[in-house]
Every structure is written in C-alpha cells, then in structure tokens.
Amino acid sequence: MPTDLARGHALIRAAAEKGYAEAQFSLGAILLEGEGPLAADPDASERWVRKAAAQGHPEACRIVGLMA
C-alpha cells in the first residue's frame, strides 16, 4: 500500500499549528532528521518539541530536560 508522506506531513503540520501537543512533538521528531520530502531542520525541530513540552507532553518534557 503506497503512502503519501507529503500529505501526512501537511496534516501533522496543520494539527501542530493548531496547538495539538502530540502533533507538535511528532513534527519535531520528523524535522530532527528529515523524512521523505521533508528536509531536516534541527532548529525547527527544537522549537516544535519545546512547544509540545510547554503543554506537558511527557516525552517532549523529557527531551527538553536533556537539552538543558
């Protein structure tokens, strides 16, 4: 079954921009190394993970703690 990564990324980004912590964390994880057509962007990755952590996302909080 073929996947449409670009469409999936667009949906995750849209949810992240609406403030959904899980989507923010997922987008941050994807941007860390890039995936398919989405290039790596470590700075944007950190921004999204921090947004998720600010909302109490457990894994994002753990990662932000490791960044300090």
Helices and strands as residue ranges (DSSP letters): H 5-17, H 21-33, H 42-54, H 58-67
